Amino acid sequence: MTRQWQLGETFETPDGYVRWASFGEGDPVVLLHGSPFSSYIWREIAPALARTRRVYVWDLLGFGQSEQREGQDVGLAAQGRLFARLLAHWGLDRGDRPSVVAHDVGGAVALRALLLEGAEYKDLTLVDAVGGGEWGTGYFKLIRENAHVFEQLPDYAHEALVAGHLRHATHTGYGPGVLDAYIDPWRGTAGQAAFYRQYRQFAQSQTDELEPLLGKVDVPTRIIWARQDRLLPTEFADFLDARIPHAELTWLDNAGHTIQEDAPARLLAHLTTGFRTASQV
């Protein structure tokens, strides 16, 4: 991970430590990343939000700067429980409810914490996020069902696979050093094992549990989606919009799944704008 993005705080769990950081002062907002990313994806958004808010970022267990080791439970259910515990650790489990912004599988983590783990939010923003539907197909399914094979790839082939997947996530391309920063946690023996461990454990069933509960989301919710997302195409946005009451859906053109890379200023503009439907929920 680049020296410019370091998470200085540690939260210990039975499955290993989690790295986190907070910036700024004001109403709290928590940013969740997805896979195979890390909190690094919020490096431009977090400081900008911190001008007026208290911003919390963290790396999912097994990702980024958080611990990677054999035997970890890094599935979506475990990450949802961990997120609820982190909110309590930060003192955001009573009264001072945070805004939550979640990307990719971070959406499933946030939704599980809200709907199954008793977490409370002020509001929720889902950015090209997993929250249901048949998302675990294609590349994802191939790796999950053959993880024992992919784990044996030589390092150069493994790195090429990770890089190819990450390139597929952007519509406009990455800036200098960005792709390397995303790949870095997945390098080496421990990193390669951790990369395929997440695929083995991210089960479709862990979002299937959420689908009948989406109608119970009772906080102001908005869905922000990139038109050129090739990992989670536009039908996934429509899926969430149809099931979450009073959700507001916003489309961003000329951006891919890594909307934080492709259109950070436009994303930030939406994150600093109030909810249109807040009074209806």
C-alpha positions as CSV (number, residue, x, y, z in Angstrom):
1,M,0.0,0.0,0.0
2,T,1.3,3.4,-0.8
3,R,2.8,5.5,1.9
4,Q,0.3,8.3,1.2
5,W,-2.6,6.2,2.5
6,Q,-2.0,4.6,5.9
7,L,-4.5,3.5,8.4
8,G,-3.1,4.2,11.8
9,E,-5.6,2.6,14.1
10,T,-6.1,-1.1,14.9
11,F,-9.2,-3.1,16.0
12,E,-8.5,-6.6,17.2
13,T,-10.8,-9.4,16.4
14,P,-10.6,-13.2,17.0
15,D,-9.8,-13.6,13.2
16,G,-7.1,-10.9,13.1
17,Y,-6.7,-7.2,13.3
18,V,-8.5,-4.6,11.2
19,R,-6.9,-1.3,10.3
20,W,-8.9,1.9,10.3
21,A,-8.6,5.7,10.5
22,S,-10.7,8.8,11.0
23,F,-10.4,12.3,9.8
24,G,-12.1,15.7,10.4
25,E,-14.9,16.8,12.7
26,G,-18.7,17.0,12.4
27,D,-21.5,14.5,11.7
28,P,-20.0,11.0,11.2
29,V,-19.8,9.3,7.8
30,V,-18.4,5.8,7.3
31,L,-17.0,4.7,3.9
32,L,-16.9,1.0,3.0
33,H,-14.9,-0.5,0.1
34,G,-15.5,-3.6,-1.9
35,S,-13.4,-6.4,-3.6
36,P,-10.7,-6.6,-4.6
37,F,-10.2,-3.1,-3.4
38,S,-9.4,-1.4,-0.1
39,S,-10.1,1.8,1.7
40,Y,-7.5,3.3,-0.7
41,I,-10.3,3.7,-3.2
42,W,-11.7,6.5,-0.9
43,R,-8.3,8.4,-0.8
44,E,-9.7,11.4,-2.7
45,I,-13.2,11.3,-1.3
46,A,-12.4,11.0,2.4
47,P,-10.3,14.1,2.8
48,A,-12.8,16.2,0.9
49,L,-15.7,15.0,3.1
50,A,-13.5,15.6,6.2
51,R,-13.7,19.3,5.6
52,T,-17.1,19.3,7.2
53,R,-17.6,15.8,8.7
54,R,-16.0,13.1,10.8
55,V,-15.0,10.5,8.3
56,Y,-14.2,6.8,9.1
57,V,-12.5,4.4,6.7
58,W,-11.4,0.8,7.3
59,D,-10.1,-2.2,5.4
60,L,-12.3,-5.3,5.5
61,L,-10.6,-8.2,7.3
62,G,-8.2,-9.8,4.9
63,F,-8.0,-6.8,2.6
64,G,-5.6,-3.8,2.3
65,Q,-3.7,-3.1,5.5
66,S,-5.9,-5.5,7.6
67,E,-4.5,-8.8,8.7
68,Q,-4.4,-11.8,6.2
69,R,-4.0,-15.3,7.6
70,E,-5.2,-18.8,7.1
71,G,-8.4,-19.8,8.9
72,Q,-9.9,-16.3,8.7
73,D,-13.7,-16.0,8.2
74,V,-13.8,-13.1,5.7
75,G,-17.3,-13.9,4.3
76,L,-19.9,-11.3,4.0
77,A,-21.8,-12.4,7.1
78,A,-18.6,-12.2,9.2
79,Q,-17.8,-8.8,7.7
80,G,-21.3,-7.5,8.5
81,R,-20.9,-8.6,12.1
82,L,-17.5,-7.0,12.3
83,F,-18.9,-3.7,10.9
84,A,-21.5,-3.6,13.6
85,R,-18.8,-4.2,16.2
86,L,-16.7,-1.4,14.7
87,L,-19.6,1.0,14.9
88,A,-19.9,0.3,18.6
89,H,-16.1,0.7,19.0
90,W,-16.3,4.1,17.4
91,G,-19.3,5.0,19.6
92,L,-21.6,5.2,16.6
93,D,-24.1,2.6,17.8
94,R,-26.2,4.9,19.9
95,G,-27.6,8.3,19.2
96,D,-24.8,9.6,17.0
97,R,-25.8,7.5,14.0
98,P,-23.5,7.7,11.0
99,S,-24.1,8.2,7.3
100,V,-22.9,5.0,5.6
101,V,-21.5,5.0,2.0
102,A,-20.8,1.5,0.6
103,H,-19.3,0.3,-2.7
104,D,-19.3,-3.1,-4.3
105,V,-19.6,-5.9,-1.7
106,G,-19.3,-3.2,0.9
107,G,-23.0,-2.7,0.1
108,A,-23.8,-6.3,1.3
109,V,-21.7,-5.7,4.4
110,A,-23.6,-2.5,5.2
111,L,-27.0,-4.0,4.5
112,R,-26.3,-7.1,6.6
113,A,-25.2,-4.9,9.5
114,L,-28.3,-2.8,9.2
115,L,-30.8,-5.5,8.6
116,L,-29.4,-8.5,10.5
117,E,-26.9,-7.1,13.1
118,G,-28.9,-4.3,14.6
119,A,-26.7,-1.4,13.3
120,E,-28.4,2.0,13.0
121,Y,-27.6,4.5,10.3
122,K,-28.7,8.1,9.7
123,D,-28.8,7.4,6.0
124,L,-27.3,5.0,3.4
125,T,-25.7,5.5,0.0
126,L,-25.0,2.5,-2.2
127,V,-22.4,3.1,-4.9
128,D,-22.3,0.4,-7.6
129,A,-23.0,-2.0,-4.7
130,V,-23.8,-5.6,-4.2
131,G,-27.2,-6.1,-2.4
132,G,-28.9,-9.0,-4.1
133,G,-29.5,-10.6,-7.5
134,E,-27.2,-13.1,-9.2
135,W,-24.0,-11.2,-8.7
136,G,-21.7,-14.1,-8.1
137,T,-21.4,-15.3,-11.7
138,G,-18.9,-15.3,-14.5
139,Y,-15.3,-14.5,-13.4
140,F,-16.4,-14.6,-9.7
141,K,-18.1,-18.0,-10.0
142,L,-15.1,-19.4,-12.0
143,I,-12.6,-18.5,-9.3
144,R,-14.9,-19.5,-6.4
145,E,-15.5,-23.0,-7.8
146,N,-11.8,-23.5,-8.7
147,A,-10.0,-21.5,-6.0
148,H,-7.7,-24.5,-5.3
149,V,-6.4,-24.3,-8.8
150,F,-6.0,-20.5,-8.9
151,E,-4.1,-20.6,-5.6
152,Q,-1.4,-22.6,-7.3
153,L,-0.8,-20.0,-10.1
154,P,2.8,-18.7,-10.3
155,D,3.1,-15.2,-8.9
156,Y,3.4,-13.5,-12.3
157,A,0.2,-15.2,-13.6
158,H,-1.7,-14.4,-10.4
159,E,-0.7,-10.8,-10.6
160,A,-1.7,-10.6,-14.3
161,L,-5.1,-12.0,-13.4
162,V,-5.6,-9.5,-10.6
163,A,-4.5,-6.6,-12.8
164,G,-6.8,-7.7,-15.6
165,H,-9.8,-7.8,-13.3
166,L,-8.9,-4.4,-11.9
167,R,-8.5,-2.9,-15.4
168,H,-12.0,-4.2,-16.3
169,A,-13.4,-2.2,-13.4
170,T,-12.5,1.2,-14.7
171,H,-14.0,3.0,-17.7
172,T,-11.4,5.8,-18.0
173,G,-8.2,4.1,-16.7
174,Y,-6.1,4.6,-13.6
175,G,-3.7,7.3,-12.8
176,P,0.0,6.6,-12.3
177,G,0.7,4.1,-9.5
178,V,-2.9,3.5,-8.7
179,L,-3.2,0.0,-10.2
180,D,0.0,-1.0,-8.5
181,A,-1.4,0.2,-5.1
182,Y,-4.5,-2.0,-5.6
183,I,-2.5,-5.0,-6.5
184,D,0.1,-4.7,-3.7
185,P,-2.0,-6.3,-0.9
186,W,-2.5,-9.4,-3.0
187,R,1.2,-10.0,-3.7
188,G,3.4,-12.6,-2.1
189,T,2.3,-16.0,-0.6
190,A,0.0,-14.5,2.1
191,G,-1.5,-12.0,-0.3
192,Q,-2.2,-14.5,-3.0
193,A,-3.9,-16.9,-0.5
194,A,-6.0,-14.1,0.8
195,F,-7.1,-13.1,-2.6
196,Y,-8.6,-16.5,-3.3
197,R,-9.8,-16.9,0.2
198,Q,-12.3,-14.1,-0.2
199,Y,-13.7,-15.7,-3.4
200,R,-14.2,-19.0,-1.6
201,Q,-16.1,-17.4,1.2
202,F,-18.2,-14.7,-0.6
203,A,-21.3,-16.9,-1.0
204,Q,-24.3,-15.9,-3.0
205,S,-26.4,-17.2,-0.2
206,Q,-25.2,-14.4,2.1
207,T,-26.9,-11.9,-0.1
208,D,-29.9,-14.1,-0.9
209,E,-30.7,-13.7,2.8
210,L,-30.9,-9.9,2.3
211,E,-33.4,-9.9,-0.6
212,P,-36.6,-10.4,1.4
213,L,-35.4,-7.8,3.9
214,L,-34.6,-4.9,1.5
215,G,-38.2,-3.6,1.9
216,K,-37.4,-3.1,5.6
217,V,-34.7,-0.5,4.9
218,D,-36.1,2.4,6.9
219,V,-33.4,5.1,6.5
220,P,-33.1,7.5,3.6
221,T,-31.3,5.6,0.9
222,R,-29.8,6.6,-2.4
223,I,-28.3,4.5,-5.1
224,I,-25.5,6.0,-7.3
225,W,-24.5,4.0,-10.3
226,A,-22.1,4.3,-13.2
227,R,-23.6,3.7,-16.6
228,Q,-20.5,1.9,-17.9
229,D,-20.1,-0.5,-15.0
230,R,-19.0,-3.8,-16.5
231,L,-18.8,-5.7,-13.2
232,L,-22.2,-4.8,-11.8
233,P,-24.2,-3.7,-14.8
234,T,-27.2,-1.3,-14.6
235,E,-29.8,-4.0,-13.9
236,F,-28.3,-4.4,-10.4
237,A,-29.1,-0.7,-9.7
238,D,-32.7,-1.3,-10.9
239,F,-32.9,-4.4,-8.7
240,L,-32.1,-2.3,-5.6
241,D,-34.2,0.6,-6.6
242,A,-37.2,-1.6,-7.0
243,R,-36.9,-3.2,-3.6
244,I,-35.7,-0.4,-1.2
245,P,-38.6,1.9,-0.3
246,H,-38.2,5.5,-1.3
247,A,-34.7,5.0,-2.6
248,E,-33.4,7.7,-5.0
249,L,-31.4,6.5,-8.0
250,T,-28.8,8.6,-9.7
251,W,-26.9,7.6,-12.8
252,L,-23.4,8.9,-13.7
253,D,-22.3,8.7,-17.3
254,N,-18.8,8.0,-18.6
255,A,-17.8,6.1,-15.5
256,G,-17.2,2.4,-14.6
257,H,-17.4,0.3,-11.5
258,T,-14.5,2.2,-9.9
259,I,-16.6,5.4,-9.9
260,Q,-14.3,6.8,-7.2
261,E,-11.5,6.7,-9.9
262,D,-13.4,7.6,-13.0
263,A,-15.6,10.4,-11.6
264,P,-14.5,11.4,-8.1
265,A,-15.6,15.0,-8.3
266,R,-19.1,14.1,-9.5
267,L,-19.4,11.4,-6.9
268,L,-18.3,13.8,-4.2
269,A,-20.9,16.4,-5.4
270,H,-23.7,13.8,-4.8
271,L,-22.3,12.8,-1.4
272,T,-22.3,16.3,-0.2
273,T,-25.9,16.9,-1.4
274,G,-28.8,16.2,0.9
275,F,-31.3,13.4,0.3
276,R,-34.3,14.4,-1.8
277,T,-36.5,11.8,-0.1
278,A,-35.4,12.2,3.5
279,S,-38.7,13.6,4.6
280,Q,-40.6,10.7,3.0
281,V,-38.9,7.8,4.9
